[in-house]
Amino acid sequence: MNKAKLIQVRLSKGFSQEELADLIGMSQSNYSRRESGRTNITEIEWAKIAKELGVDKEIIYESNKEKTHYINTINALQITIPDFIMEHIELLKKENKKLKEKLKRYKAQ
């Protein structure tokens, strides 16, 4: 479901999710949802991302067919995760990363 081609190119170009999100005009959490396949990437967004990465859209493009199946499965189960919860999860991930880095520094002392 995640956009493996996009992730590979983004990392090879040295961009973090936050940096690329800023360049295309969205928050890191919104970008993360698109890259992970939880939210569809629009044609306009594909074009912006490709432009910022300096590649043709075809290099990074992956369809949303798997996402549609995933959504249908979730809809059948009547499960929805509100955006504010997803944003909070992203915040917790960032905090966790910072704490891990801080722990490494303490262990290195």
HUNORJO-V506740 format. One record per run of one state. SS is the DSSP state (a for helix, b for strand, c for the rest). FROM is the first residue (numbers start at 1). LEN is the number of residues. If there is no record, write none. Layout:
ss: <SS/SS>
from: <FROM/FROM>
len: <LEN/LEN>
//
This chain:
ss: <c/a/c/a/c/a/c/a/c/a/c/a/c/a/c>
from: <1/4/13/17/25/28/36/43/54/57/61/65/78/83/109>
len: <3/9/4/8/3/8/7/11/3/4/4/13/5/26/1>
//
